[in-house]
Amino acid sequence: MRLSVNGASYHITAPAHETLLETLRERLQLTGTKLVCGRGECGACTVLLDGKSVYACLTLSAACDGRDITTIEGIKGDDALHPMQAAFIEHDALQCGFCTPGQILAAIALVRQNPDPTEDDVRRGMSGNLCRCGAYPKIIRAVMAAAQAGKAPDA
Amino acid sequence: MPKRFVTTKVEIEGREETKIVELPARNPDPWGEDADLHVVGQRVVRMDALEKVTGEARYTADVHLQGMLFAAILRAPVPRGRVTSLDLAPALALDGVRAGISIADVPDVKIDGVRLFDQTIFYANQPLAAICADSLETAQRALEAITLEIAREPHAVTAEQALADNAPAVRPSGNTHKGSPRVSSRGDVEAGIAEADAVITREYRTPTALHTALEPHGAVAEWSGGRLTIYESTQGIFMTRREVAKAFGLPLTDVRVIKNYMGGGFGAKNGAPHSTYIAAALAKITGRPVSCILDREGEQTDAGNRCATIQRVTIGAKRDGTLTAISVDVTISLGIGGWLSSPARIYHELYQCANVRSAETFVYTNTGAMASFRAPGNVEGSFGLERAMDTLARELNLDPLELRRRNYATRDQDRDRVYSDKRLDECYRLGAERFGWTQARSRTRAHDTGARLRRGVGMSSIVWSAGGGPPAYATVRINRDGTIEVLSGAQDLGTGARTVLAQIAAEVLGAKISDVRTVLGDTERLPFASNSWGSITTASVGPAVRVAAEEARDALFDAAAEMLGTEPTDLESRDSEIHAKSNDKCILFSEVCNKLGDVMISGHGSRGPNPEGTAISAFGAQFAEVEVDGETGQVRVLRIVSAHDSGRIINPTLAESQLEGGIIQGLGYALFEERVMDDRLGITLNSTMHDYKIPMIGDIPPIDAFFVDGADVIANHTGAKGLAEPPIIGVAGAIGNAVADALGADVLEIPLTPRRVRAL
């Protein structure tokens, strides 16, 4: 199969049951995408598939043939952070940082779909991403700020 | 010559140890409340945020070494019994499988009292063997090929089962810890009850809660030249090194433990767990690096938990609210092992009372062992004590806050000593004001008790030892370009320790914070600091960094004075520039160091002892408003106000993040979090993140968490105390009290799931 990951093309031969999370972490060494629950319960493995957020642990790589995948490693511009990354830093929307890549990708997908979200929209849109450190109040602030600044994502 | 080593007491999570410690080379004057500080106290951006938002931060599970193998652990399917047959050969015959180990292949090491790979089964999911293979998937599949036969025996997975007359023996030594009951008392409780105008007796229950750190326990081990390097997700690199070196019979120089980033600890990651020994043993046999990372089920069932408790409380007071007696009998479920954290201690300390008695019975059960979990003991005890205080307030027709104020403890009554500083009264005042306590209470008083949606308010108080202490060391090094490294073998769990320690060094040196980098988490390269537990890192390592930075600054000023033709005392520095007051000459750090070339400017600092006979504690007051749906039993927390006294706050932004995080974990403990066992099968029913519910973004109410002003100059010369654990302590009590207020019902048990609330 051919996967386009962060703009680079990869030809991959993998078993039919291999998940996108395994492909990214183990074959491509893109370890920013995290394994936490491995069954679609926590959102730590969130990536963008053709611009929409998906759980990489519940996505088969074979189903991604010919499609565009964006991981946390692929959202930064050449010179600057993605505005959502910058907002997460500015608002201290992270502590241990383990859920952060998934949170940021979910937030980017959310704001792309809804460029002017209310706080409730953010809560709903981000409800698939768990954070055990409890950075939620600041995640809400960061996502709202990034959206309101009109710095809507362009991943 | 002055004495160099002294004997002192150091307290961690309520445990007090006597230690001989080295006195620091210097003892700077404390930064008082009005100290003129420029970097300390600033909202400096979290230092490792960049690598965390870019995905570049490499956690233990992300470490991938050349030729690395992956391990998977075979676990016991039953809670008690014996292995009658275990054959790894069928698994070893599979393609891609490189090695397998069972009890004969590992050092004789005990974890929570159970030998690694013990053939006697003490709890479900106890490790029995491990396999490593070219891929994790191959290793996991190979587990299924192992032939395992077991003889099942009766088990006890709850305290009630373990204490029953004909209970099976959970451990050979018996079903309670030999120190049980641990009795502690002062005054005369019976006399206190006799003189009370109101006495209430209740039984409270708290659940087994699971840490659920997103990054599980795990290690990557690699041997080279007989030396072992371990990458570990740990709160204690030096403790891990000591335990691993002992197990493998190695000198400390032959074990290096590295922890750069970790995905949460919350108390469960102190010292080497099973996975570390397994990775090291498999790496030794195969001659290749081995990664052993727990899967989620392993993490939820065999990596620590907060003990379930049953608290039988009797509390008496005069009509004016003056407490006359507190008595509590606590049953604590340890699981198969662990240490004796104390739910009773907060009963002895939080409120003024002359007559207090407690008896704690620590029960072993056939379940995974407990581990410290953010303010272990106090969180559990706080729920019972604060519910009892509220019930008493209702009985006496007193405002619950007023009842607490009337029993304000000015001394640490438990250990009969003064507090270094205590601003709980200020927390009450500001917390109540920002919450609008009086107005909110009269509002909920007036509500229609027949309505479906009912609101209530509740509050609670916090006390937690937070002084830190010795030993802790730091080195501050200035490079030839003027940049600065702060080196200490502490750990940053996501707390912000890196940033806070850099701020202290920058303050002392008069350096730009952007010039300072903190390096933590490597036993081979860094001076000793203890585990990052018990809210101690800032108060322990911070003063050592201050001393080290002073020493480095003095050397830098000596060199600069030579260059500027003046005396060191004539110099001051700000933003990495040194200014001579007498001749108005300036020189940048980088210029001084560049001129010096490779002459090394550095300083070394240590943490001195705490003041004798003094309790150093953090305090707080928490207020919650809830809305309860009487039909569904759903509890919605509408808002939380949390006022804290932790002395000087080095970085308010990071500190507030920790407060919010602790409060949110407390909210989970109050409303959702509960390990559910099948008592008959003796296994955990909710070991997934779907079934064990932690707070989600939609559960989070507006949280107003803040610090009262202050600097604790008695505690240590930075004025800072710990703050990571306090914010979780009173949340379940405050929410429980608010639910009781909403329904006019007694709340005796958490979590307040809809089923329990509907039964009220």
Interface residues (C-beta under 8 A of the other chain):
Chain A: E22 R25 E26 Q29 L30 T31 G32 T33 K34 L35 V36 C37 G38 R39 E41 C42 A44 T71 I72 E73 K76 L81 Q85 F88 I89 E90 D92 L94 Q95 C96 G97 F98 C99 T100 P101 I104 V122 R123 R124 M126 S127 N129 L130 C131 R132 C133 G134 A135 Y136 P137 K138 I139 I140
Chain B: V45 R46 D48 A49 L50 E51 K52 V53 T54 G55 E56 A57 R58 Y59 A61 D62 H64 S135 L136 E137 H211 T212 A213 L214 E215 Y261 M262 G263 G264 F266 D295 R296 L493 G494 T495 G496 T653 L654 S657 Q658 E660 G661 G662 I663 I664 Q665 T688 M689 H690 I694 P695 M696 I697 G698 I700 P702 I703
